[in-house]
């Protein structure tokens, strides 16, 4: 562990020197990448220096206890030692977390695809509730949310909605949301007051960069059609909606969020690249999940991951067996506690897998 931390410190010094080189500043793309790396390394190095100081202070207090005869002085050293040892344990946990290798995709922006499942109109309404929940959560974190595509439900909500989210470490936060979300509540249309169970599926896809996916235009079939939903006469008269089909993989995407066919095509192409890239990411995640004992994975899109029970005001995540009893606030975007708990569970798995120890 110490040798690993010393290597990181050496890398930190090296990157700092490179950043101060005038030649580096002329290449803004490289400068930005190095600056980002420098900040990440700086977090580890600062904590490592604090950790070494704590260890030195522990050693000093132990020497006092071994050599000092003054009772009052010994008592002070004993109390300090207890606090320092507690701080040592806390700092070691923080260092372990920082040393866990980060997934490359964690920093990426995402597309969140929400589709109504079993439950008819109620499933579409629930899909709309989930879309609002994620939108509010993103707004709390200062992320930008844009509707990339949407198909309205007949009684409200959405049959399908695709949200584009831009921000910092978006996929790293939202990746555990992929799966089947189940709701138990009395629908507004239920005359006898019976609780119904409906479902919606969520897929969180890391957006592809230009270098990740190269698509030959000859492999794409373009179809244009009239958009459906709100829009008045414009909807009826203009073929602005776009459907792209990637012939080699059979991947199909649609976009009708904008009035401009050009903008819809641009968004659809981004969605298409993300879908193709995501297939490779999912394969990688499935391989990781297969090695782990728990179900904290991001690969299985068909797994029932969470239940929203309205009569009991309870949300239960079945992967980590965690229940939270603040459903109203949760559906209003306050989902951070659940997301953090899932991240901690994954972190524990990675620690066991990597054997990171002092």
N, C-alpha and C positions, 0 to 999 in steps of 0.2 A: 504493500500500500504506500509506504513512504517513498519508495523508488518511483512509483507511478506519479505521485504528487510532485516529486522533484523534477521529473520529466516534463510535467505540465508547466511548472514554473519556468523551466528552461525554454519551453516553447513560447510562453507568454513574453519573455524578454526578447526572444528572436523576432516574434511578430511585431512587437513594439518598435524595434529598430527598423524593420522593413517599412512600417507605416510612416516613419519619419524621413524615409528616403524620398527626395524630390521626384525621382523617377516613378515611384509608386503612385504619387499623387496625380501624375499625368494620365494614368489609366483609372478612371473613376469607377469602373465596374470592379476591378481587382481591389481598389482601395476600399470600396464598400464591403466586399466580402471579407477582407482582412480586418476591417474595423469591427465587423460583427463577430468574427472569431476572437478578436482581442477582448471584447466585452464579455464573451462567454468564459474565456480563460481567466479573466480578471476576477470573476466571482469565485472561482475555485482557489486561486492564489491568495486572495484576501482572507478567505475562510481558513486556508492552510496556515497562514501566518498567525492568525488568531489562535488556531489549534496548538501551534508550537509554543506560543506564549503561555497558554493554559498549562501545557505539560511542564514547562519550566517553573511556573508558579507552584504546581503540585510538588515538584521535586524540592523546591525551596522550603515549603511548609513541612514536608516529611523530614527534612534535615533538622528543622527547628524542633520538631517533636522528639527527634533522636538525641539532640544535643543540649537543648535548653532546659534549665532547671527551674526557672521562674514559672509558677503555676498559672498566673494570669496570662503571661505571654503564650504559654502552651495551649491554653483554652482558646485564645484568639486564633492561633495557628490551626487548631483542630476544627473550629467552625469554618474558617476559610477553606480548609482542605475538603470538607464535605460539600461546600458550594462549588468548588473547582472541579471536583470529581463528577458532580451532576452536570456541570457545563461541558466537561470532557465528553460525556456520553451523548449529550445533545449535539455537540459539534461533530462528533463522529457520524451520527445519523445523517446530519446535513451533508457531510462530505461524501458519504456512501451514495446519497441521492444524486449529487452532482456528478459522480463518477459513472453512473449508469449510462451506457451509450444511448444517445438519442436517436430516434428514428428520423431519417432524412425527411420523411413526409410531414412530421409534426409541425413544421414551420409553414406549411402550405395553406393557402386559402382553400375553401371547399365549396362543393355543391351539396345541398341537403335535398334529397328526393323523398317526399312524403306521399304515400299512396293509401287511399282508403282500401281496407280489406273486407273481411266478413262483417256483416251488420247493416248493409243497405245504406239508407240515408244517414243513420246515426254514425256509421263509420266515416262518411264524408265530413260530417260535422266535427267528429273527433280529430280527423286529419287537419281540419282548420284550426282546432284548438292547439294542436301540436305546433303548427306553423306559427301561430301567435306566440306560443311559449318560447320557441327558439328565437323568434325575432326580438322579443323583449329581453331575453338573456343576452343576446348579442349587443343590443342597445346599451344594456347595463355595463358591458365590457368596452363600449366605445367602438365596436366593430360596425362596418357598413353592410347592410343587408339589401339585396335587390331581388325582386321576383324575376327569375329567368323564364319561367313558363308556368302556366296554371290552367287547370280544367275545373270549372266550378261544379259543385254538387247540386243536384236538383232541389234540395231542401236547405242549402247552406253549406258552408265549408268547401272542401275541394275533393274531387275524385283523385286528382294528382296536383301537386305543386312542387316546383323546383326553386329553391332559394340559393342565391350566390352570396357567400359571406367572405368579406375581405377584412383582414386584421392581423394581429400578432399571435402566432402559435395557435391558429384556429383549429387545424386538424388535430393537433395534440390535445386540445380540450374536448372536441366534439366526437372524436373517433369511436368512443364507446356507445354512442347513441344508436348505432346501426343495429337493426333487428326489428322484431315484432313488438309493438306496444299495444297492450290490451286495456280496455276501459270497461268498468262495471258501473252502470248508473241507470236511472230512470229516464228514458228519452222523453222529449217534450211531446212527442206524438203518442205516448203510451197512456191510454185512458184508464187502465186498471192499476197503475202505479207499480208495475212489476219492473224489477231490475233486469236490464238486458246486458249482454256482453258483446262488445264489438272490438274491432282491431284495425290498426293501421301499421303499415311498414315504413321504416325509416332507413335510408341509406345515406351515409356521409362519405362523399367521394373527394379525395384530395385532387385539387386542380392540377392539370398537366402544364408544364412549361413547354416552350417551343422546342427545346432540345430533347424532351422526353418522348414525344411521339411525332413521327414524320408520316404524313398521310399523302398519298398520291391522289391528286384531284381526279384522275381517271377512275379511281376506285370508289368515287362518291356519286350516288344518284341524288339529284335535287328535285324535289317536288314542292310546288307552291300551291296554296289553297286559301280560301277565305277564313279569317279568324272567327272563332265563336265566342260568345259572351258579350260583355259590355263594349260599347263603341258606336252604337247607332248606325247611321247610314254608312260610315266608313267601313264597318265590318261587312256590310252587305255588298259593297261595291268594289273593294280592293283585295286583291290576292296578296296579302302581306305576310301571312303565316308560312313558315318554312319547315319542310321535313327533309332531313339528310339521312341517307342509308349508306353505311360503309359495307360495300359488297363482300369483301373477303371475310369479314367477321359477322355480318348480318346485324350489326349494331344500328339501331334506329333512334334518332332524336328529333324532337319537334320544338319549335319556338314560335310563339305568337304574342309575346308580351309587348312588343313595340309596334308602332304604326308603320315603321319603315321596314320593307323587305330586306334591305341591306343590313340593318341593325340586327334583325332576327336571324339572318344567315350568319352573321359574325358571332352572335351568341350561341347559335346551334353548333357551329364549328368548334367553339370552346367546349361545349358540352360533349360533343363527339370525342374529341381528344381526351377529355377527362374520363369518359366511360372506358375507352380502350386502355388508357394508362391504369385505371383503377383495377382492371382485370388482373394485371400483373402484380399490383400491390396486394390484392386480395389473396392471390396464390401464396405470396410471401407471408401474409398474416396467418393464413390457414396452417402453414407449416410451423409457424411459431406456436399457435394455439394448440396444435397437436402434441407438442412437446410438454405443454404445461398441464398441471393437474386441474386447475380451476377453469371456469367458463368465462373469465374476463378476457374475451377475445374481440376482435373487430372484423373477423372474416365471415362468420355465419350469419347471413342476412335473413334466414328463415327461423332463427331461434327466438322463442318468446323471452324477452329480456325484462319486461317491466309491466306491472299492473297498476292501474289508476282506479282505486276503489272509492267512488264518491260517497256512498252511504256511510262509510267509516272515515272519510277524510284522509285516506292513507295511500301512499305510493310505495310499492315494494319492488326493489330490483332483485330479481331471482338469481343473478350470478353471484352476488356477494351477500345475499340474504339480509339486505338492509331495508328497513321500513321507516318512512318519514311521515309524520302526521301534521303536515301543513299544506294540504292539497291546493287550497285557493292561492296561496303565495307561490307555490311551485308552478302552477299553471300560468302564473303571471310573470314567469321568467326567473324566479329565485330557485334555480336548480344547481347552484354552485356546490352545495354540500354533497349532493349525490355524485356529481362529476368528480369532485376532489376525492371522494371515498373510492371511486372506481380507479382513479389514478394511483392512489396509495396501494390498492390491491395489486395492480399491475407492477408497481415498483417493488413490492415484496417478492413477486414472482421472479423479477429480473435479478434481484439481489441473490436469491437462492440459486438461480441459474448461473449467474456470473461468479458466485463465490467471493464477493467483495468483502474483505475483512481486514481489520488492523492487526 
